[in-house]
Amino acid sequence: MRRLWVRWALLIAFVAALGTAFVNLGEWQLDRLHQRRDRNVSTVGNEQRPVEPWEQVFTRQITDADQWQRVSATGTFDADHQLVVRYRSSGDTTGYEVVTPLRTATGTVLVDRGIVPVSTGSQIPSTAPAPPTGQVTVVGHVRRNEEGRGSARTPVNGSIRLIDSTAIAETLPYPVADGYIGLLTVDPAQSGGFQPVALPEISDGPHFWYAVQWFMFTGIGALGVFVFIRGDLRERKTGQRKPAGGKGRSDRAPGARTGTGAGSGPPSGQERPELTKSGA
């Protein structure tokens, strides 16, 4: 019985450790769900706000709370310092984006001019399509700097992987505002096949069902411990009921017969011999 207790203790400890990890993962998914719902509310609310001049928003560090509100700006694009942003996706579209500084009377802000679709296997151009020349007016979404590895945020040979105004500013001869504008419209219009970057999907995503799965794994583990211990107890109880050493079995050889009455008769199928009288 002691061996069973040791085995059960090890099993319970193992399942408890896994269960703790599964519960933590489930709670993490629920936390992600709450964050996504908060982001959805912020996105919808900001996107429905009236368009504001860009300098009224870009006077501070841009955060998640600022994203997706619409702003307008008037100025001229600096085509000499624009960058190709490689390996991008927006909804079902994959391709590249182009970031171009927009110089205005009140400062300079980066503008993501949109995504250009690229089919699978096609080459991303090393130089970006030229922006409209002269004075332009843009309307777009407020976007915060993207986060990631330093190598992805550092411009190399006119291209970049992530849009970070701080890293890009180090390559420019003038300061730029924190964050950038995601272009919706520009007047005059631009050429080059640009499409506006899509809003994030407004949904709960898969986080709730992921949390349910992790909690189910915890329950399955606990049930497995119960079934395992119950099986051990049943097997032990069955072993105690089995007869030991063949006790209670007959010692007679197989096929042996015992007589009945005062004597035993001849084997079946043989006639009993007749007795003869003395002197006959």
N, C-alpha and C positions, 0 to 999 in steps of 0.2 A: 504493500500500500504506500510505503514511503516513496518508492520510485514514481508512483502515479502523482503524488503530491508535488514532487520536484518537477515533473513534466508539465503539470497543470500550471504551476507557478511561472515557469519559463514562458509557456504559451500565453498566459494572461499578461505578463509583462510586455511581450512582443506586440500583442494585439493592442494593448493600452497605448504603447508608443505610437503605433500606426494610427490609432484612433485619434490621438491628440493632434498628430500632424494633419489628418483629414479634416478635423473640426476647424483647425486654424486656417486651412486652405478654403474651407467653406465660408468662414467669416470674412476672409480676404476677398472672396468673390462678392459677398454681400456688400462689403465696403466699396468695391469697385462699382457695384450697381448704384449705390447712393451717389457716388461721385458722378457717374454718368447722368443720372437724373438731374443733379444740380447743374451739370454742364448743359443739358438739354434746355432747361429753363432759362439759363443765362443766354444761350445761343438764340433761342426764339425771341426773348425779350430784347436783346441788343439789335438783332436784325430788323426788328419792327420799329426801332426808334427812328426819328427823323435824321436825315443826313446832316452832319455837322462839319464845320471847317476842320481840316486835319490838325491845325496848330492848337486847337482847343483840347485835343485828346493826346497828342504826342508831346505833351510838355512834361511827361513823367515816364517812368519805366512801365512798359506795357506788360500786363498780366493776363491770366485766363479770364478775369472778370471784364476785361476790355474787349476781348475778341468778338469779332463778327458784327460790331456796330459799324455803320456806314459813315464814311467821311468823304469829303471832296477836297481837291487841291488843284491849283493852277500854276503852271510853270513850264519849264523846258526839260526834255530828257537829255541826259548826258550819255550819249551812245558810246563814247570812248571808254567808259568804265562799267559797262554792263557785263553780266556774267550768265553763262549757261548753267542751269541747275539740272544735273543729270539724274536719271533713274527715278522719275516721279510717277505718281499715280493719283488719279482723282476720280472717285466712283469706279466705273468700269474702264476708264481711259488710262493708258500708260504712255509715257513720253518724256518730254523735257520741258522745263520752265525757263523763263528769262527774267532776271532781276536787273532793273535799270534805275539808277538814281534820278530823281525828279527834283530839279533845283527851282525853288520858289522864292518869292520875295521875303519870306519869313524863315527860310532854312531849307535843308535838303532832307528828303525822305526816300527810302527805297520803295520801289514799286515792283511787285511780282506781276508781270504782264499777262500771266496765264499759262496754261499748259498746251503744248503742241503735240498732238497724237503721233506716235511712232509705232509702226507695225513691228511685230516680232522679227528680229534678225536685222532690222534696218540700223544704219549708223546714225548716231547722234552727232549733229554738226558741231564743229569746234568753235564756230563763230555764230552769234545769235542774229536773227533777223533784225534789221534796223527798225527803231521806233519812229513814230511820226515826228517830223521836224517842226520847228517853230513852237509857238505857245500852244499848250494843250490843257484841257481840263479833264481830270480823271475823277471817277467815283469808285470807291472800293471798300473792302472790309478791313478793319483793323486786325492785324495779326502780330502775335508776339514772336520773339526769336525762337528758332527751333533748337533743340538740345541734342547733343550726341558727341561722338568722338571729335577731338580737336582736328584730326586730319580731315574729317568730313566737313568741317566748318571753315577750313582754311582755303581760300581761292588758290588754284594752281592752273596756270596757263589759260586763264579766262573761264574756268569752270569751277563748280563747287557742288557739294552733295546736299548740304543743309543751309538754310538761310539764317544767318546770324549777323545782325547789323554791326555788332561789336567787332567781329572778326573782319567783316568787309570794310569797315571804316579804317582799319589799319592800312588798307591798300589805296585809300582815296586821299586826294590832296585837300580835303575839306571835311568838316564834321558832318555826321548824319544823325537823325533822330533814332531813338531806340525802337525796335520793331520794324514793321513794314506794312505797306498797303497791298492787299490782294485785289487786283484790278477787276472791276465789273464792266465799266464802260469808259471809253476815252473818246474825246472829240478834239480834233478829227480822228476818224477810225483808223485802226492799225491793220496792216496786212500780215500774212504769214501763217494763217490758220490757227490763231490763238483761241483757246476756250477758257472761260472763267473757271477757276478752281471751285469745285462743288462744296456746299456746306456739309458739315459732318452729318451722318445719319441720325435722325431724331428717333431713337428707339432705346429700349432697355438693353439691347444686345443679348448675348448668351449668358450673362453673368448669373442670373437667377437659377437657371437650370444647371449650370456648372456647380453652384453651391449645393443644390439638391443632390447632385451626384456624389459630391464629397461626403455629405451627411449620410447618404445611403450606404456608402462604403464603410462608414463607421458602424452603422447598424448591422451590416452583413458580417463584419468582423466579430462583433459581440455575439451574434447568433451562431457563428461558426465555433466559438469557444464553448458555448452551451452544448451544441451538438457533439463536439469532440469529447467533452467530459462525460456526457450522458452515455456515449458509446463505450467509453472505457469502463464505466460502472456496470453497464449491462453485460459486457464481456466478462468482467470479474465475477459477477453474480452467477452467470451461466457456468463458469468454470468451477465454482464451488458446489454446484448441484450434480456434477458428473460423478458416477461411482468410481471409487479408487481401487486399483489393484485387482479388478475383476471380482470383487466380493459379491456374494449372492448368486453366482452362476453355478450351475450343476457341474459336479465332478465326473459325471458319467461320460463315457466316450460317445461320440455321435452315433446315433442309430441303435444304441443299447435299449433293450426292452426289459421290463420287469414283469414278473409273473403275477397272477391274480389268484386269490383264493388260497387253497392248501398247497398247491403245486403248480408248476408251470407246464403248459401243454406243448406239443410239438409245433414246429413251425407250420405256418399256414400252408395248406395244400398237401400235407402228409397224413396218411391214415394212422390211427392209433392201433398198435398191435393187439390181437386177441390173447387173453390169458387161457392157458390150458390147465385142465384139472390134473392133479397128481395121480399117476398111475394110468392115465389114459393112453 
